[in-house]
Amino acid sequence: SAPSLVIYRLGKACTRLTAAVGLDAEAQGAGSVVFQVWADGEQLFESDVLKGTATASIDVDVTGKQRLMLKVTNGGDGTSWDRASWGNAKLECED
């Protein structure tokens, strides 16, 4: 549920983050959210306000980054039905 925040320590071992983001089916077409990707204090991605079945694709370079922050905010109209999904989220990293 928005707002939410998840932090990953990358240790400069990863190069790319990809995901398909949007509202979860549980939201039943209601709600509104904004997805953000931050790394080492720099904003790398921000979606438009997503409502209903709208989705966005994320493909960002995280090469050399230490700390990754995945953030979801409400769409500016409160938090009712703001159920966000980071679909197929994938980090490409060295072993």
N, CA, C and O atoms as a CHARMM CRD file, in Angstrom:
* protein
*
  380
    1    1 SER  N      0.84300  -1.19600   0.00000 PROA 1      0.00000
    2    1 SER  CA     0.00000   0.00000   0.00000 PROA 1      0.00000
    3    1 SER  C      0.87400   1.24000   0.00000 PROA 1      0.00000
    4    1 SER  O      1.92400   1.26700   0.64100 PROA 1      0.00000
    5    2 ALA  N      0.44400   2.25400  -0.71200 PROA 2      0.00000
    6    2 ALA  CA     1.18600   3.51600  -0.73900 PROA 2      0.00000
    7    2 ALA  C      0.81500   4.32000   0.50000 PROA 2      0.00000
    8    2 ALA  O     -0.34100   4.28700   0.92200 PROA 2      0.00000
    9    3 PRO  N      1.73500   5.02200   1.07800 PROA 3      0.00000
   10    3 PRO  CA     3.14200   5.10800   0.67100 PROA 3      0.00000
   11    3 PRO  C      3.93600   3.89000   1.14200 PROA 3      0.00000
   12    3 PRO  O      3.63100   3.27500   2.16400 PROA 3      0.00000
   13    4 SER  N      4.95900   3.56800   0.36300 PROA 4      0.00000
   14    4 SER  CA     5.83200   2.45400   0.73900 PROA 4      0.00000
   15    4 SER  C      7.25100   2.72700   0.27700 PROA 4      0.00000
   16    4 SER  O      7.49700   3.53800  -0.61600 PROA 4      0.00000
   17    5 LEU  N      8.18200   2.02000   0.91800 PROA 5      0.00000
   18    5 LEU  CA     9.59500   2.22200   0.64000 PROA 5      0.00000
   19    5 LEU  C     10.34500   0.92500   0.91600 PROA 5      0.00000
   20    5 LEU  O     10.18300   0.31300   1.97200 PROA 5      0.00000
   21    6 VAL  N     11.17200   0.51300  -0.05200 PROA 6      0.00000
   22    6 VAL  CA    12.02000  -0.66100   0.11900 PROA 6      0.00000
   23    6 VAL  C     13.43400  -0.25700  -0.26800 PROA 6      0.00000
   24    6 VAL  O     13.64100   0.39400  -1.29200 PROA 6      0.00000
   25    7 ILE  N     14.41200  -0.64600   0.55700 PROA 7      0.00000
   26    7 ILE  CA    15.80700  -0.28600   0.29500 PROA 7      0.00000
   27    7 ILE  C     16.63400  -1.55800   0.11800 PROA 7      0.00000
   28    7 ILE  O     16.52900  -2.50400   0.89800 PROA 7      0.00000
   29    8 TYR  N     17.45600  -1.55200  -0.92800 PROA 8      0.00000
   30    8 TYR  CA    18.37000  -2.66100  -1.19500 PROA 8      0.00000
   31    8 TYR  C     19.79800  -2.12300  -1.19300 PROA 8      0.00000
   32    8 TYR  O     20.06200  -1.03100  -1.69700 PROA 8      0.00000
   33    9 ARG  N     20.69900  -2.88900  -0.63000 PROA 9      0.00000
   34    9 ARG  CA    22.12000  -2.54700  -0.68600 PROA 9      0.00000
   35    9 ARG  C     22.73200  -3.30200  -1.86100 PROA 9      0.00000
   36    9 ARG  O     22.81400  -4.53000  -1.85600 PROA 9      0.00000
   37   10 LEU  N     23.15500  -2.54900  -2.85800 PROA 10     0.00000
   38   10 LEU  CA    23.67300  -3.14800  -4.08400 PROA 10     0.00000
   39   10 LEU  C     25.17300  -3.39400  -4.04100 PROA 10     0.00000
   40   10 LEU  O     25.66600  -4.30100  -4.71300 PROA 10     0.00000
   41   11 GLY  N     25.90800  -2.60600  -3.26500 PROA 11     0.00000
   42   11 GLY  CA    27.34600  -2.77700  -3.15600 PROA 11     0.00000
   43   11 GLY  C     28.08200  -2.66000  -4.48000 PROA 11     0.00000
   44   11 GLY  O     29.11000  -3.30500  -4.68300 PROA 11     0.00000
   45   12 LYS  N     27.55500  -1.83800  -5.38200 PROA 12     0.00000
   46   12 LYS  CA    28.15700  -1.61500  -6.70100 PROA 12     0.00000
   47   12 LYS  C     28.23400  -2.88100  -7.54600 PROA 12     0.00000
   48   12 LYS  O     29.01700  -2.94700  -8.49300 PROA 12     0.00000
   49   13 ALA  N     27.42500  -3.89100  -7.21100 PROA 13     0.00000
   50   13 ALA  CA    27.48400  -5.17400  -7.92100 PROA 13     0.00000
   51   13 ALA  C     26.42500  -5.31300  -9.01200 PROA 13     0.00000
   52   13 ALA  O     26.42900  -6.30300  -9.74400 PROA 13     0.00000
   53   14 CYS  N     25.52300  -4.34700  -9.13600 PROA 14     0.00000
   54   14 CYS  CA    24.42000  -4.47200 -10.08700 PROA 14     0.00000
   55   14 CYS  C     24.51800  -3.41200 -11.18700 PROA 14     0.00000
   56   14 CYS  O     25.15600  -2.37300 -11.01800 PROA 14     0.00000
   57   15 THR  N     23.87400  -3.70100 -12.30900 PROA 15     0.00000
   58   15 THR  CA    23.95900  -2.79200 -13.44600 PROA 15     0.00000
   59   15 THR  C     22.60900  -2.28600 -13.94800 PROA 15     0.00000
   60   15 THR  O     22.54200  -1.22900 -14.57400 PROA 15     0.00000
   61   16 ARG  N     21.53800  -3.02300 -13.68100 PROA 16     0.00000
   62   16 ARG  CA    20.27200  -2.65000 -14.29900 PROA 16     0.00000
   63   16 ARG  C     19.08700  -3.12900 -13.46100 PROA 16     0.00000
   64   16 ARG  O     19.10900  -4.22100 -12.89400 PROA 16     0.00000
   65   17 LEU  N     18.04400  -2.27900 -13.39400 PROA 17     0.00000
   66   17 LEU  CA    16.77400  -2.63600 -12.77100 PROA 17     0.00000
   67   17 LEU  C     15.68300  -2.51200 -13.82300 PROA 17     0.00000
   68   17 LEU  O     15.56700  -1.48400 -14.49000 PROA 17     0.00000
   69   18 THR  N     14.88600  -3.56200 -13.97000 PROA 18     0.00000
   70   18 THR  CA    13.72200  -3.51700 -14.85400 PROA 18     0.00000
   71   18 THR  C     12.49400  -3.97400 -14.08100 PROA 18     0.00000
   72   18 THR  O     12.59400  -4.78600 -13.16200 PROA 18     0.00000
   73   19 ALA  N     11.33700  -3.44800 -14.46000 PROA 19     0.00000
   74   19 ALA  CA    10.07600  -3.84300 -13.82700 PROA 19     0.00000
   75   19 ALA  C      8.91500  -3.31800 -14.66000 PROA 19     0.00000
   76   19 ALA  O      9.06500  -2.37800 -15.44000 PROA 19     0.00000
   77   20 ALA  N      7.76000  -3.94100 -14.47900 PROA 20     0.00000
   78   20 ALA  CA     6.48900  -3.45200 -15.01900 PROA 20     0.00000
   79   20 ALA  C      5.64300  -3.10100 -13.80200 PROA 20     0.00000
   80   20 ALA  O      5.33800  -3.97700 -12.99300 PROA 20     0.00000
   81   21 VAL  N      5.26100  -1.84600 -13.65900 PROA 21     0.00000
   82   21 VAL  CA     4.60200  -1.39900 -12.43700 PROA 21     0.00000
   83   21 VAL  C      3.18600  -0.90500 -12.71400 PROA 21     0.00000
   84   21 VAL  O      2.86400  -0.46400 -13.81600 PROA 21     0.00000
   85   22 GLY  N      2.35000  -0.99400 -11.67700 PROA 22     0.00000
   86   22 GLY  CA     0.97900  -0.50200 -11.78200 PROA 22     0.00000
   87   22 GLY  C      0.21000  -0.82400 -10.52400 PROA 22     0.00000
   88   22 GLY  O      0.76900  -1.31000  -9.54100 PROA 22     0.00000
   89   23 LEU  N     -1.06700  -0.54900 -10.56700 PROA 23     0.00000
   90   23 LEU  CA    -1.92800  -0.86100  -9.43400 PROA 23     0.00000
   91   23 LEU  C     -2.24200  -2.35200  -9.42400 PROA 23     0.00000
   92   23 LEU  O     -2.45900  -2.96000 -10.47200 PROA 23     0.00000
   93   24 ASP  N     -2.26400  -2.91900  -8.25200 PROA 24     0.00000
   94   24 ASP  CA    -2.57900  -4.32800  -8.08100 PROA 24     0.00000
   95   24 ASP  C     -4.05200  -4.57800  -8.40400 PROA 24     0.00000
   96   24 ASP  O     -4.88500  -3.68900  -8.22800 PROA 24     0.00000
   97   25 ALA  N     -4.37000  -5.76500  -8.86700 PROA 25     0.00000
   98   25 ALA  CA    -5.75700  -6.13400  -9.16900 PROA 25     0.00000
   99   25 ALA  C     -6.65100  -5.97400  -7.94400 PROA 25     0.00000
  100   25 ALA  O     -7.85100  -5.73500  -8.07500 PROA 25     0.00000
  101   26 GLU  N     -6.06900  -6.10500  -6.75900 PROA 26     0.00000
  102   26 GLU  CA    -6.81800  -5.93300  -5.51300 PROA 26     0.00000
  103   26 GLU  C     -7.45800  -4.54300  -5.41400 PROA 26     0.00000
  104   26 GLU  O     -8.44600  -4.36800  -4.70200 PROA 26     0.00000
  105   27 ALA  N     -6.90300  -3.56000  -6.12200 PROA 27     0.00000
  106   27 ALA  CA    -7.41900  -2.18400  -6.07800 PROA 27     0.00000
  107   27 ALA  C     -8.74300  -2.05600  -6.83500 PROA 27     0.00000
  108   27 ALA  O     -9.42500  -1.03900  -6.71100 PROA 27     0.00000
  109   28 GLN  N     -9.11100  -3.07000  -7.61400 PROA 28     0.00000
  110   28 GLN  CA   -10.39100  -3.11100  -8.32800 PROA 28     0.00000
  111   28 GLN  C    -10.62300  -1.87300  -9.19200 PROA 28     0.00000
  112   28 GLN  O    -11.74300  -1.36900  -9.27800 PROA 28     0.00000
  113   29 GLY  N     -9.54500  -1.38200  -9.83900 PROA 29     0.00000
  114   29 GLY  CA    -9.66200  -0.23100 -10.72500 PROA 29     0.00000
  115   29 GLY  C     -9.64900   1.11500 -10.03500 PROA 29     0.00000
  116   29 GLY  O     -9.68200   2.15200 -10.69700 PROA 29     0.00000
  117   30 ALA  N     -9.60100   1.11400  -8.71800 PROA 30     0.00000
  118   30 ALA  CA    -9.56300   2.37200  -7.95900 PROA 30     0.00000
  119   30 ALA  C     -8.11700   2.65000  -7.54000 PROA 30     0.00000
  120   30 ALA  O     -7.22900   1.83500  -7.79100 PROA 30     0.00000
  121   31 GLY  N     -7.88800   3.77300  -6.91800 PROA 31     0.00000
  122   31 GLY  CA    -6.56200   4.11800  -6.41400 PROA 31     0.00000
  123   31 GLY  C     -5.73100   4.85900  -7.44200 PROA 31     0.00000
  124   31 GLY  O     -6.06400   4.91600  -8.62500 PROA 31     0.00000
  125   32 SER  N     -4.64000   5.42100  -6.95500 PROA 32     0.00000
  126   32 SER  CA    -3.68700   6.12600  -7.82100 PROA 32     0.00000
  127   32 SER  C     -2.34200   6.15000  -7.11800 PROA 32     0.00000
  128   32 SER  O     -2.26700   6.40800  -5.91700 PROA 32     0.00000
  129   33 VAL  N     -1.27500   5.87900  -7.86900 PROA 33     0.00000
  130   33 VAL  CA     0.06600   5.79900  -7.28400 PROA 33     0.00000
  131   33 VAL  C      1.10300   6.39400  -8.23400 PROA 33     0.00000
  132   33 VAL  O      0.87000   6.54600  -9.43300 PROA 33     0.00000
  133   34 VAL  N      2.25100   6.72300  -7.65600 PROA 34     0.00000
  134   34 VAL  CA     3.42400   7.15400  -8.41500 PROA 34     0.00000
  135   34 VAL  C      4.59100   6.28700  -7.95800 PROA 34     0.00000
  136   34 VAL  O      4.83500   6.15000  -6.75900 PROA 34     0.00000
  137   35 PHE  N      5.30900   5.70300  -8.90800 PROA 35     0.00000
  138   35 PHE  CA     6.47200   4.86600  -8.61600 PROA 35     0.00000
  139   35 PHE  C      7.73800   5.69700  -8.80500 PROA 35     0.00000
  140   35 PHE  O      7.84900   6.47200  -9.75500 PROA 35     0.00000
  141   36 GLN  N      8.68500   5.52600  -7.89400 PROA 36     0.00000
  142   36 GLN  CA     9.97800   6.20800  -7.99100 PROA 36     0.00000
  143   36 GLN  C     11.10500   5.21900  -7.73500 PROA 36     0.00000
  144   36 GLN  O     10.97600   4.29500  -6.93200 PROA 36     0.00000
  145   37 VAL  N     12.21500   5.43500  -8.43900 PROA 37     0.00000
  146   37 VAL  CA    13.43500   4.66700  -8.21100 PROA 37     0.00000
  147   37 VAL  C     14.53600   5.67000  -7.89900 PROA 37     0.00000
  148   37 VAL  O     14.77900   6.60500  -8.66200 PROA 37     0.00000
  149   38 TRP  N     15.19300   5.46300  -6.77100 PROA 38     0.00000
  150   38 TRP  CA    16.29800   6.31800  -6.32100 PROA 38     0.00000
  151   38 TRP  C     17.53200   5.45000  -6.09500 PROA 38     0.00000
  152   38 TRP  O     17.41600   4.28800  -5.70800 PROA 38     0.00000
  153   39 ALA  N     18.69600   6.01000  -6.33400 PROA 39     0.00000
  154   39 ALA  CA    19.94800   5.31300  -6.01000 PROA 39     0.00000
  155   39 ALA  C     20.96400   6.34600  -5.54600 PROA 39     0.00000
  156   39 ALA  O     21.22700   7.33300  -6.23300 PROA 39     0.00000
  157   40 ASP  N     21.52300   6.10400  -4.38300 PROA 40     0.00000
  158   40 ASP  CA    22.54200   6.98400  -3.80300 PROA 40     0.00000
  159   40 ASP  C     22.09000   8.44000  -3.78800 PROA 40     0.00000
  160   40 ASP  O     22.87600   9.34200  -4.07900 PROA 40     0.00000
  161   41 GLY  N     20.81000   8.67000  -3.44400 PROA 41     0.00000
  162   41 GLY  CA    20.28300  10.01900  -3.32000 PROA 41     0.00000
  163   41 GLY  C     19.85800  10.67600  -4.62300 PROA 41     0.00000
  164   41 GLY  O     19.41800  11.82600  -4.61100 PROA 41     0.00000
  165   42 GLU  N     19.97700   9.97500  -5.74900 PROA 42     0.00000
  166   42 GLU  CA    19.61500  10.51900  -7.05900 PROA 42     0.00000
  167   42 GLU  C     18.35600   9.83100  -7.57300 PROA 42     0.00000
  168   42 GLU  O     18.27400   8.60300  -7.57500 PROA 42     0.00000
  169   43 GLN  N     17.37500  10.61900  -8.01000 PROA 43     0.00000
  170   43 GLN  CA    16.17300  10.03100  -8.57500 PROA 43     0.00000
  171   43 GLN  C     16.45800   9.57900  -9.99900 PROA 43     0.00000
  172   43 GLN  O     16.86100  10.37500 -10.84700 PROA 43     0.00000
  173   44 LEU  N     16.24300   8.28800 -10.25400 PROA 44     0.00000
  174   44 LEU  CA    16.50700   7.70500 -11.56500 PROA 44     0.00000
  175   44 LEU  C     15.24500   7.52900 -12.40500 PROA 44     0.00000
  176   44 LEU  O     15.32000   7.44700 -13.63100 PROA 44     0.00000
  177   45 PHE  N     14.08900   7.47100 -11.74900 PROA 45     0.00000
  178   45 PHE  CA    12.83700   7.23900 -12.45900 PROA 45     0.00000
  179   45 PHE  C     11.67900   7.74800 -11.62100 PROA 45     0.00000
  180   45 PHE  O     11.68700   7.63900 -10.39400 PROA 45     0.00000
  181   46 GLU  N     10.67600   8.31000 -12.30000 PROA 46     0.00000
  182   46 GLU  CA     9.39100   8.62700 -11.67400 PROA 46     0.00000
  183   46 GLU  C      8.29300   8.42300 -12.70700 PROA 46     0.00000
  184   46 GLU  O      8.35300   8.98200 -13.80200 PROA 46     0.00000
  185   47 SER  N      7.30000   7.63000 -12.36100 PROA 47     0.00000
  186   47 SER  CA     6.19100   7.39000 -13.27800 PROA 47     0.00000
  187   47 SER  C      5.22300   8.57100 -13.23300 PROA 47     0.00000
  188   47 SER  O      5.27200   9.41300 -12.33700 PROA 47     0.00000
  189   48 ASP  N      4.35200   8.60000 -14.22300 PROA 48     0.00000
  190   48 ASP  CA     3.19200   9.48100 -14.14400 PROA 48     0.00000
  191   48 ASP  C      2.30200   8.93700 -13.04000 PROA 48     0.00000
  192   48 ASP  O      2.57100   7.86200 -12.50500 PROA 48     0.00000
  193   49 VAL  N      1.25000   9.65900 -12.69300 PROA 49     0.00000
  194   49 VAL  CA     0.26000   9.12400 -11.76500 PROA 49     0.00000
  195   49 VAL  C     -0.45000   7.98800 -12.49300 PROA 49     0.00000
  196   49 VAL  O     -1.04100   8.19400 -13.55200 PROA 49     0.00000
  197   50 LEU  N     -0.38800   6.79400 -11.92000 PROA 50     0.00000
  198   50 LEU  CA    -1.02200   5.62100 -12.52200 PROA 50     0.00000
  199   50 LEU  C     -2.35500   5.35500 -11.83300 PROA 50     0.00000
  200   50 LEU  O     -2.43800   5.28500 -10.60700 PROA 50     0.00000
  201   51 LYS  N     -3.39800   5.20800 -12.65200 PROA 51     0.00000
  202   51 LYS  CA    -4.74700   4.93700 -12.14600 PROA 51     0.00000
  203   51 LYS  C     -5.33600   3.77500 -12.92400 PROA 51     0.00000
  204   51 LYS  O     -4.91900   3.49500 -14.04800 PROA 51     0.00000
  205   52 GLY  N     -6.30000   3.10400 -12.32900 PROA 52     0.00000
  206   52 GLY  CA    -6.99300   2.01200 -13.01500 PROA 52     0.00000
  207   52 GLY  C     -6.04200   0.91800 -13.45400 PROA 52     0.00000
  208   52 GLY  O     -5.32100   0.35200 -12.63200 PROA 52     0.00000
  209   53 THR  N     -6.03500   0.61600 -14.74200 PROA 53     0.00000
  210   53 THR  CA    -5.18200  -0.45100 -15.26500 PROA 53     0.00000
  211   53 THR  C     -3.92000   0.08800 -15.93300 PROA 53     0.00000
  212   53 THR  O     -3.20400  -0.67300 -16.58500 PROA 53     0.00000
  213   54 ALA  N     -3.63200   1.37500 -15.78800 PROA 54     0.00000
  214   54 ALA  CA    -2.43000   1.97000 -16.38400 PROA 54     0.00000
  215   54 ALA  C     -1.17600   1.32600 -15.79700 PROA 54     0.00000
  216   54 ALA  O     -1.12700   1.00200 -14.61000 PROA 54     0.00000
  217   55 THR  N     -0.16800   1.14600 -16.64500 PROA 55     0.00000
  218   55 THR  CA     1.10600   0.57900 -16.20900 PROA 55     0.00000
  219   55 THR  C      2.25300   1.43500 -16.73200 PROA 55     0.00000
  220   55 THR  O      2.06300   2.30400 -17.58300 PROA 55     0.00000
  221   56 ALA  N      3.42500   1.17700 -16.21500 PROA 56     0.00000
  222   56 ALA  CA     4.64400   1.83600 -16.68700 PROA 56     0.00000
  223   56 ALA  C      5.76100   0.80700 -16.69400 PROA 56     0.00000
  224   56 ALA  O      5.76000  -0.13300 -15.89900 PROA 56     0.00000
  225   57 SER  N      6.70800   0.99300 -17.59500 PROA 57     0.00000
  226   57 SER  CA     7.88400   0.13100 -17.65100 PROA 57     0.00000
  227   57 SER  C      9.07300   0.87400 -17.07500 PROA 57     0.00000
  228   57 SER  O      9.28700   2.05300 -17.35600 PROA 57     0.00000
  229   58 ILE  N      9.84000   0.16400 -16.26500 PROA 58     0.00000
  230   58 ILE  CA    11.04300   0.73800 -15.67500 PROA 58     0.00000
  231   58 ILE  C     12.24500  -0.00200 -16.23700 PROA 58     0.00000
  232   58 ILE  O     12.27200  -1.23300 -16.27000 PROA 58     0.00000
  233   59 ASP  N     13.22900   0.75200 -16.67400 PROA 59     0.00000
  234   59 ASP  CA    14.49200   0.19800 -17.16200 PROA 59     0.00000
  235   59 ASP  C     15.55500   1.24400 -16.85500 PROA 59     0.00000
  236   59 ASP  O     15.75000   2.18300 -17.62700 PROA 59     0.00000
  237   60 VAL  N     16.24400   1.08000 -15.72500 PROA 60     0.00000
  238   60 VAL  CA    17.21200   2.09000 -15.29300 PROA 60     0.00000
  239   60 VAL  C     18.58900   1.47800 -15.05300 PROA 60     0.00000
  240   60 VAL  O     18.72300   0.32500 -14.64300 PROA 60     0.00000
  241   61 ASP  N     19.58200   2.27800 -15.31800 PROA 61     0.00000
  242   61 ASP  CA    20.98000   1.90300 -15.10200 PROA 61     0.00000
  243   61 ASP  C     21.32800   2.16100 -13.63700 PROA 61     0.00000
  244   61 ASP  O     21.16700   3.27900 -13.14700 PROA 61     0.00000
  245   62 VAL  N     21.80000   1.13900 -12.94500 PROA 62     0.00000
  246   62 VAL  CA    22.21000   1.28600 -11.54800 PROA 62     0.00000
  247   62 VAL  C     23.69500   0.95400 -11.36900 PROA 62     0.00000
  248   62 VAL  O     24.15000   0.65800 -10.26400 PROA 62     0.00000
  249   63 THR  N     24.43200   1.01000 -12.46600 PROA 63     0.00000
  250   63 THR  CA    25.85900   0.68700 -12.43200 PROA 63     0.00000
  251   63 THR  C     26.59000   1.56300 -11.41900 PROA 63     0.00000
  252   63 THR  O     26.46100   2.78800 -11.42500 PROA 63     0.00000
  253   64 GLY  N     27.35500   0.91400 -10.55700 PROA 64     0.00000
  254   64 GLY  CA    28.16600   1.62400  -9.57500 PROA 64     0.00000
  255   64 GLY  C     27.41200   2.16200  -8.37600 PROA 64     0.00000
  256   64 GLY  O     27.99900   2.85700  -7.54800 PROA 64     0.00000
  257   65 LYS  N     26.14300   1.86400  -8.26100 PROA 65     0.00000
  258   65 LYS  CA    25.33000   2.38200  -7.15100 PROA 65     0.00000
  259   65 LYS  C     25.45400   1.47000  -5.93200 PROA 65     0.00000
  260   65 LYS  O     25.57300   0.25100  -6.05100 PROA 65     0.00000
  261   66 GLN  N     25.42200   2.09700  -4.76400 PROA 66     0.00000
  262   66 GLN  CA    25.52200   1.37700  -3.48700 PROA 66     0.00000
  263   66 GLN  C     24.15300   1.01700  -2.91900 PROA 66     0.00000
  264   66 GLN  O     23.93400  -0.10200  -2.45300 PROA 66     0.00000
  265   67 ARG  N     23.22900   1.98900  -2.96400 PROA 67     0.00000
  266   67 ARG  CA    21.95100   1.84000  -2.26200 PROA 67     0.00000
  267   67 ARG  C     20.80700   2.16200  -3.21300 PROA 67     0.00000
  268   67 ARG  O     20.76600   3.24200  -3.80300 PROA 67     0.00000
  269   68 LEU  N     19.88400   1.22500  -3.35800 PROA 68     0.00000
  270   68 LEU  CA    18.72800   1.37800  -4.22600 PROA 68     0.00000
  271   68 LEU  C     17.47900   1.53600  -3.37200 PROA 68     0.00000
  272   68 LEU  O     17.27700   0.79300  -2.41200 PROA 68     0.00000
  273   69 MET  N     16.64600   2.50100  -3.72100 PROA 69     0.00000
  274   69 MET  CA    15.41900   2.74700  -2.97900 PROA 69     0.00000
  275   69 MET  C     14.23900   2.71000  -3.95100 PROA 69     0.00000
  276   69 MET  O     14.18900   3.49300  -4.90000 PROA 69     0.00000
  277   70 LEU  N     13.29900   1.81000  -3.71700 PROA 70     0.00000
  278   70 LEU  CA    12.06900   1.71300  -4.50000 PROA 70     0.00000
  279   70 LEU  C     10.95300   2.32600  -3.66500 PROA 70     0.00000
  280   70 LEU  O     10.68000   1.88900  -2.54700 PROA 70     0.00000
  281   71 LYS  N     10.31700   3.33900  -4.22500 PROA 71     0.00000
  282   71 LYS  CA     9.35600   4.11800  -3.45900 PROA 71     0.00000
  283   71 LYS  C      8.04300   4.21100  -4.22500 PROA 71     0.00000
  284   71 LYS  O      8.03700   4.33400  -5.45000 PROA 71     0.00000
  285   72 VAL  N      6.92900   4.15000  -3.49600 PROA 72     0.00000
  286   72 VAL  CA     5.60900   4.37500  -4.07100 PROA 72     0.00000
  287   72 VAL  C      4.92300   5.44100  -3.23100 PROA 72     0.00000
  288   72 VAL  O      4.87000   5.34200  -2.00500 PROA 72     0.00000
  289   73 THR  N      4.39400   6.47000  -3.90700 PROA 73     0.00000
  290   73 THR  CA     3.64000   7.51700  -3.21800 PROA 73     0.00000
  291   73 THR  C      2.19500   7.46100  -3.70200 PROA 73     0.00000
  292   73 THR  O      1.90500   6.86400  -4.73900 PROA 73     0.00000
  293   74 ASN  N      1.29300   8.08300  -2.95100 PROA 74     0.00000
  294   74 ASN  CA    -0.08900   8.12500  -3.42600 PROA 74     0.00000
  295   74 ASN  C     -0.15000   9.12600  -4.58300 PROA 74     0.00000
  296   74 ASN  O      0.76300   9.93400  -4.75400 PROA 74     0.00000
  297   75 GLY  N     -1.18800   9.07400  -5.34800 PROA 75     0.00000
  298   75 GLY  CA    -1.31300   9.94100  -6.51400 PROA 75     0.00000
  299   75 GLY  C     -1.77600  11.34500  -6.19000 PROA 75     0.00000
  300   75 GLY  O     -2.22500  12.07000  -7.07900 PROA 75     0.00000
  301   76 GLY  N     -1.67400  11.74300  -4.92100 PROA 76     0.00000
  302   76 GLY  CA    -2.05600  13.08900  -4.52400 PROA 76     0.00000
  303   76 GLY  C     -3.49100  13.21300  -4.05400 PROA 76     0.00000
  304   76 GLY  O     -3.97300  14.31200  -3.78300 PROA 76     0.00000
  305   77 ASP  N     -4.17600  12.06900  -3.95800 PROA 77     0.00000
  306   77 ASP  CA    -5.58500  12.12900  -3.56500 PROA 77     0.00000
  307   77 ASP  C     -5.89800  11.21300  -2.38000 PROA 77     0.00000
  308   77 ASP  O     -7.00800  10.69300  -2.26300 PROA 77     0.00000
  309   78 GLY  N     -4.92600  11.02500  -1.52100 PROA 78     0.00000
  310   78 GLY  CA    -5.11400  10.13400  -0.38300 PROA 78     0.00000
  311   78 GLY  C     -4.65400   8.72700  -0.70900 PROA 78     0.00000
  312   78 GLY  O     -4.18900   8.46100  -1.81700 PROA 78     0.00000
  313   79 THR  N     -4.78300   7.82900   0.25300 PROA 79     0.00000
  314   79 THR  CA    -4.22500   6.48800   0.08600 PROA 79     0.00000
  315   79 THR  C     -5.26500   5.39200  -0.14000 PROA 79     0.00000
  316   79 THR  O     -4.90900   4.21400  -0.15500 PROA 79     0.00000
  317   80 SER  N     -6.52900   5.74300  -0.31500 PROA 80     0.00000
  318   80 SER  CA    -7.55800   4.72400  -0.52700 PROA 80     0.00000
  319   80 SER  C     -7.27700   3.92500  -1.79500 PROA 80     0.00000
  320   80 SER  O     -7.08200   4.50200  -2.86400 PROA 80     0.00000
  321   81 TRP  N     -7.25500   2.61500  -1.67800 PROA 81     0.00000
  322   81 TRP  CA    -7.07300   1.66600  -2.77300 PROA 81     0.00000
  323   81 TRP  C     -5.70600   1.75800  -3.44300 PROA 81     0.00000
  324   81 TRP  O     -5.53200   1.21700  -4.53500 PROA 81     0.00000
  325   82 ASP  N     -4.74900   2.41100  -2.84000 PROA 82     0.00000
  326   82 ASP  CA    -3.41400   2.55200  -3.43900 PROA 82     0.00000
  327   82 ASP  C     -2.57900   1.30600  -3.18100 PROA 82     0.00000
  328   82 ASP  O     -1.70800   1.30100  -2.31100 PROA 82     0.00000
  329   83 ARG  N     -2.84900   0.25400  -3.94300 PROA 83     0.00000
  330   83 ARG  CA    -2.14600  -1.02900  -3.82900 PROA 83     0.00000
  331   83 ARG  C     -1.22100  -1.16900  -5.02700 PROA 83     0.00000
  332   83 ARG  O     -1.67800  -1.45100  -6.13500 PROA 83     0.00000
  333   84 ALA  N      0.05800  -0.97800  -4.81900 PROA 84     0.00000
  334   84 ALA  CA     1.04000  -0.95500  -5.90600 PROA 84     0.00000
  335   84 ALA  C      1.68900  -2.31700  -6.10400 PROA 84     0.00000
  336   84 ALA  O      1.89000  -3.07000  -5.15100 PROA 84     0.00000
  337   85 SER  N      2.01700  -2.62100  -7.36600 PROA 85     0.00000
  338   85 SER  CA     2.71900  -3.86500  -7.68800 PROA 85     0.00000
  339   85 SER  C      3.94400  -3.57500  -8.53800 PROA 85     0.00000
  340   85 SER  O      3.87500  -2.86200  -9.53900 PROA 85     0.00000
  341   86 TRP  N      5.08600  -4.15400  -8.10700 PROA 86     0.00000
  342   86 TRP  CA     6.33200  -4.11100  -8.87100 PROA 86     0.00000
  343   86 TRP  C      6.41700  -5.43900  -9.61400 PROA 86     0.00000
  344   86 TRP  O      7.05900  -6.37600  -9.13800 PROA 86     0.00000
  345   87 GLY  N      5.78300  -5.52700 -10.76100 PROA 87     0.00000
  346   87 GLY  CA     5.72200  -6.77500 -11.51100 PROA 87     0.00000
  347   87 GLY  C      7.02800  -7.11400 -12.22200 PROA 87     0.00000
  348   87 GLY  O      7.67300  -6.24800 -12.81400 PROA 87     0.00000
  349   88 ASN  N      7.40400  -8.38400 -12.15200 PROA 88     0.00000
  350   88 ASN  CA     8.60700  -8.88300 -12.82600 PROA 88     0.00000
  351   88 ASN  C      9.84500  -8.03900 -12.53500 PROA 88     0.00000
  352   88 ASN  O     10.70700  -7.88400 -13.40000 PROA 88     0.00000
  353   89 ALA  N      9.93600  -7.49700 -11.32900 PROA 89     0.00000
  354   89 ALA  CA    11.10100  -6.69300 -10.96700 PROA 89     0.00000
  355   89 ALA  C     12.35600  -7.56000 -11.00900 PROA 89     0.00000
  356   89 ALA  O     12.39200  -8.66300 -10.46500 PROA 89     0.00000
  357   90 LYS  N     13.38300  -7.02800 -11.67200 PROA 90     0.00000
  358   90 LYS  CA    14.62200  -7.80300 -11.84100 PROA 90     0.00000
  359   90 LYS  C     15.82900  -6.89600 -11.73900 PROA 90     0.00000
  360   90 LYS  O     15.89600  -5.85200 -12.38800 PROA 90     0.00000
  361   91 LEU  N     16.77700  -7.30300 -10.92400 PROA 91     0.00000
  362   91 LEU  CA    18.06800  -6.63800 -10.83000 PROA 91     0.00000
  363   91 LEU  C     19.11400  -7.51700 -11.50700 PROA 91     0.00000
  364   91 LEU  O     19.22700  -8.70300 -11.19900 PROA 91     0.00000
  365   92 GLU  N     19.86600  -6.94400 -12.41400 PROA 92     0.00000
  366   92 GLU  CA    20.97600  -7.68100 -13.03400 PROA 92     0.00000
  367   92 GLU  C     22.22900  -7.35400 -12.22900 PROA 92     0.00000
  368   92 GLU  O     22.66000  -6.20400 -12.15300 PROA 92     0.00000
  369   93 CYS  N     22.80600  -8.41100 -11.62200 PROA 93     0.00000
  370   93 CYS  CA    23.94800  -8.24500 -10.73100 PROA 93     0.00000
  371   93 CYS  C     25.01200  -9.31400 -10.99900 PROA 93     0.00000
  372   93 CYS  O     24.73000 -10.37200 -11.56200 PROA 93     0.00000
  373   94 GLU  N     26.23400  -9.00700 -10.58100 PROA 94     0.00000
  374   94 GLU  CA    27.30800  -9.98800 -10.64000 PROA 94     0.00000
  375   94 GLU  C     27.09200 -10.99800  -9.52300 PROA 94     0.00000
  376   94 GLU  O     26.44700 -10.69900  -8.51800 PROA 94     0.00000
  377   95 ASP  N     27.62700 -12.17300  -9.70300 PROA 95     0.00000
  378   95 ASP  CA    27.52100 -13.21500  -8.64700 PROA 95     0.00000
  379   95 ASP  C     28.39700 -12.90300  -7.47400 PROA 95     0.00000
  380   95 ASP  O     28.43000 -13.66500  -6.50800 PROA 95     0.00000
